[in-house]
């Protein structure tokens, strides 16, 4: 009797507009892709598939966003996906030609998401502008895997595939960033309540930080996906 085929693993691409997410999505999925509206939203979301190292992956190209807390429709879609797919590998795509502009959103995602890769895209454009990026030093500083790509030329894609596969095999770990004392105290009080309520299905610190953000959709999402009340 043959064993049932394993369910595909989830990968999501997130980042600011114009950082090359669509090019990376195309390089990963080729022709195995489609576009449709997110439930209840008018913004189109692209999804596709790829196979790598005997596993299948479903890739979602989330709409470009600058934050998870400013309330645009694109940001609501990104935040809603993250709440519903806590087992996914999140690829935070940044622009190598302007890393200081796109990295803050990646750091925000790292604080809330247990499996993150930072993808510094447009490395070829950065080279043309004589911008040098020490990827190994950036990885050490951030504490999460970092890869460099030139997605339109399909350079660095295999390394990105390797790192995504590695991240999916490891236990989830939210990157810890220390906040002002009042925020840390509030998060510390919330975490044990969240662990008891969710029974470990989502990271307690991630959820605590989300609850402390001004996000009206969070409780609705928790109720929908976890029966949280």
BAZABA-95456 format. One record per residue (C-alpha): residue in one letter; z, y, x. Coordinates in steps of 0.02 Angstrom, whole numbers, plus 32768, in hexadecimal, padded with zeros to 4 digits. Each point is the difference from the previous one (the first is absolute). Example, Ala and Ser with C-alpha at 12.3 -4.5 7.8 and 13.67 -1.06 7.14 Angstrom:
BEGIN
A81867F1F8267/S7FDF80AC8045/
This chain:
BEGIN
X800080008000/X7FCD80A88048/X80838088800F/X7FEC80997F8F/X7FAF80938056/X807D80848038/X800080A47FA2/X7FA9808E805B/X806C80788063/X800280B87FCF/X7FCC808C8075/X7FFE80B87FCF/X7FB08093805B/X805D80A47FEC/X7FEB80AB8051/X7FC880B37FED/X7F5280287FBE/X7F757FFC8081/X80557F918081/X7F7C7F777FF0/X80587F897F89/X7F5E7FD77FA6/X7FA97FD880A4/X80907F8D8031/X7FFB7FB17F53/X7F457FDF8011/X80167FB780AE/X80867F897FC1/X7FB17FC87F5D/X7F4480128019/X7FA97FDB7F5B/X80987FAB7FB3/X803E80997FA4/X800480587F59/X804080A47FB8/X8062801D7F60/X807C80777FB2/X80BA7FE18016/X80517FD47F59/X8020809F7F9F/X7FB1806E8085/X7F55804F8019/X7FFD7FF480BE/X7F937F718040/X80507F808073/X7F987F8D8070/X80307F4B801C/X7FB17F79806A/X80227F5E805C/X7FF27FB480AC/X802F7F5D8053/X80537FF780AA/X805C7F77805F/X7FF97F847F6F/X804B807E7F86/X7FB6806C7F78/X802980B77FE9/X7FE780797F6F/X7FED80B3803D/X802480997F95/X7FC280AA803B/X808080777FB5/X7FCB80B37FD6/X801A80818089/X80AB80537FF7/X807080708067/X80A67FC77FB9/X804D7F8C7F81/X806780897FAE/X7F9180937FD1/X7FC47FB87F5B/X7F427FF9800A/X7FA77F727FA7/X7FC77FB980A6/X80B27FFE8041/X80417FAF7F60/X7F827F738017/X80337FE680B6/X80B980007FD6/X7FE77F8C7F6B/X7FA07F83806A/X808980008084/X80867FDB7F80/X7F9D7F717FB4/X7FCA7FAE80A4/X80977FFC8072/X7FBB7F668059/X7F5F80578037/X7FD1803B80AE/X7FEA80BC7FFA/X7F84804B807B/X802A80B88018/X7F5C804C8039/X8008809E806C/X7F7D80758049/X7FFC7FF680BE/X7FB380AE800A/X8095804D7FA5/X808F7F868010/X808680837FE1/X7FB980217F53/X7FF07F4C7FC4/X80947FAD8057/X8089804B7F90/X7FC07F9E7F69/X7FFD7F618069/X80B5801F8032/X802E801C7F49/X7FB07F597FD5/X80597FA8808E/X80A880367FBB/X7FDC7FB27F57/X7F957F698026/X80327F5B8053/X7F587FCF804F/X7FA0808F8050/X7F7780128081/X7FCB80AC803D/X7F4380078018/X7FC680938069/X7F4B80107FC7/X7F71806D803E/X80297FD980B5/X7F4A801D802E/X800680B07FB7/X80A18023805F/X7FAE7FC980A1/X7F71807B7FE2/X8082808A7FF1/X80587FC4809F/X809B7FCF7F9E/X80617F738052/X807D7F997F9B/X80797F888051/X80047F797F7A/X80817F958059/X807780948011/X7FE3802D7F49/X80287F4D7FCD/X80A180038065/X803280A87FB5/X7FDC7FCE7F4C/X80427F4F800B/X7F6E7FB67F9D/X7F597FB58038/X7F7C8081802D/X7F457FDF8012/X7F708073802C/X7F5B7FF27FA4/X7F56804F7FEC/X7FDF7FB37F57/X7F4F80427FE7/X7FCF7FA780A1/X806D7F6A7FD4/X8064801380A1/X80B57FC78003/X7FED7FA07F5D/X802B7F56804A/X80A280448049/X802A804B7F56/X7FE27F557FB0/X806F7FAE8082/X808F807A7FE7/X7FF67FF37F42/X800C7F43800D/X8095800E8076/X805B80797F8F/X7FE87F8F7F69/X80527F70805E/X809C8062802F/X809780277F95/X7FF280AA7FAB/X805D808D8057/X800480B47FC5/X7FFA807C8090/X80A6805C7FFC/X7FFD80BE800D/X80A3805E7FF8/X8010808B7F7F/X8080808D7FEC/X80B07FC27FE0/X7FFD80247F45/X7F607F9A7FE7/X80427F6F806A/X80A37FFF7F9D/X7FA27FFA7F5A/X7F8E7F75803F/X80957F9B803E/X805080097F53/X7F5F7FCA7FA9/X7FCE7F708071/X80837F7E7FCA/X7FDE80277F48/X7F457FEA801D/X80187F5B805E/X80677FBC7F70/X7F84803A7F7D/X7F5E7FCC8055/X80437F618052/X7FA6802A80A1/X7F51800A7FB5/X7FE480AD8049/X804E80578098/X80A280557FCB/X7FF380948077/X7F4B801F7FCF/X803080037F48/X8097806E8020/X7F968081805A/X7F807FF97F73/X8088801E7F7F/X803980988060/X7F5080487FFB/X7FC880687F69/X7F8F7F777FB9/X80027FEC7F43/X7F957F618006/X80767F9A806C/X80757FBE7F7A/X7F6C7FD67F8F/X7FB27F9B808C/X80A37FA78027/X80147FD17F4A/X7F4C7FC37FF5/X7FFE7F97809D/X80B57FCB8013/X805580147F58/X806C80858053/X806980697F8A/
